[in-house]
Amino acid sequence: MTFQRARSEEQRAIRRRAILDTAAAMLAEMPVAEVSLNELSRRVGLAKSNVLRYFESREAVLLELLDDFLGSWLEALADELAAGVEADAAPEVRARQLAEVLSRSLANRVTLCDLFGAQGGVLERNVSVEVVKRHKRASLARLATMSELLRRHVPELGDDTQVFCLMCLASAGALSTYVPPPPGVLAAYAEEPDLGVLHMGLRDALRLSFTSSLLGVLPRA
């Protein structure tokens, strides 16, 4: 892909989208930690200095992708919750169903979880104040959308919904760093199975975390 210099806002938007789409394709092949600005520039067909005309850093690209991926996930989640949570069930039943849907949905989106895991420790550290502010505004809007969606199915969460949503996303990022374990850990488990007694897949780990949190904040009868 070879570009001429963008001379209009529309052309700049096309360049930015091409960079984002290329970075998204890279994330389908490799974890966030392996996405480099040099390789991104090579794949998109621009010099690194030209990529930096559209995004101030690799991290700025990935933060914008995080918002894109989060928005797409929330659109899908609306349908998944509608199909997976029984409107007339008791609060505890609906809470468990909600935890099941959330854990399954997030475990199927490994790249999104990987981005969550890198957000605080990596992605927010090599960007300007303006990029951080733009990212935080977008994140708060997504969090509000998620909160409204969850309250629709478990209104008993009340004022705790937004904090629960934040903890969901943070947990998805944190737990995804352990799945799958590195080869050395898997080899240790194979040689000494008792060492892996607490090891579980991402979906199971998320379901346990979400269920515990939800049942803890539900009002008691």
FENNORPE-V543866 format. One record per pair of residues at least 24 apart in sequence whose C-alpha atoms are under 6 Angstrom apart, sorted by the first residue. I is the first residue (numbers start at 1). J is the second residue. D is the distance in Angstrom with one decimal. If there is no record, write none. Layout:
i->{I & I}
j->{J & J}
d->{D & D}
//
This chain:
i->{1 & 2 & 59 & 96 & 99 & 99 & 99 & 100 & 103 & 103 & 103 & 104 & 107 & 107 & 113 & 113 & 114 & 116 & 117 & 117 & 157}
j->{45 & 45 & 123 & 211 & 207 & 210 & 211 & 207 & 203 & 206 & 207 & 203 & 202 & 203 & 172 & 173 & 173 & 173 & 173 & 174 & 218}
d->{5.0 & 5.1 & 4.8 & 5.9 & 5.5 & 5.3 & 5.4 & 5.8 & 5.2 & 5.1 & 5.1 & 5.7 & 5.9 & 5.2 & 5.4 & 4.7 & 5.9 & 4.5 & 3.6 & 5.4 & 5.9}
//
